[in-house]
Amino acid sequence: ASSLHQLGRLFEEAKAYEQAVPHAAQSFMILSQLGSPNAAIARSTLLRLRSAMGQAAFDAALATAGLPALPLDTADDAGAASADDGMTVAQAIELVVLTSAAVLTSAPEHQAEWLETLQQWQAGAQAQGLDEFATFCGLLRELVAGADAAGLAARVPEPMRAAWEELLGRLGGAALPGATPAA
């Protein structure tokens, strides 16, 4: 998450705002889900980017990157996003699928960092009783580390099968047997 934030800041400094938004947004989403106090820093970066770009261009940059709208305007008095403003499980699933696909296809230099982040997400999900999402994060870790997708498929929890299939589609892989296409 910190590397993503640093990349976002570098693009921001170069005034390449459309490139900065996806990095800063992914950092914010990861840090928010983990409950990290650094989420407030990533949130500030996103607010600066939105101010510099304008709302429409900011929203377009998020949409182009396939990222959901972010809860930037709801904050407590300290300026940090409150726990209730964190991302939903669906948004977290979307984030781990998109980021895993990016690491596997176009950003392999971030593999080690993403493996560590997935491990943190898995532990956080287990602590919150989100066992199926925790299992999914564990399977993504194995996939990103080089395991064969076909060998992992049988262990994908039923509620995560459509997300797994989406990931395989992004990777050019075969559909998971028995999965229904995502709407």
Number of C-alpha atoms within 10 A of each C-alpha: 22 16 14 21 24 16 19 28 23 16 18 21 11 11 14 14 23 21 19 25 29 24 25 28 25 24 26 31 24 25 23 23 22 18 15 13 12 17 23 20 18 29 26 17 21 28 16 14 24 19 11 14 17 11 13 10 15 22 19 14 20 21 13 11 17 13 20 17 13 18 15 17 11 13 16 11 8 8 13 21 22 16 12 10 17 22 20 11 13 10 17 18 18 18 19 22 21 20 17 27 21 17 18 19 12 10 12 14 10 16 17 13 15 22 21 13 19 24 17 17 22 24 19 17 21 15 11 10 11 14 15 17 23 23 19 25 26 19 22 27 21 16 18 21 14 10 13 11 18 14 9 13 16 12 12 21 17 13 12 16 23 20 23 24 23 22 22 18 14 16 14 10 13 11 19 20 10 10 16 12 12 9 4
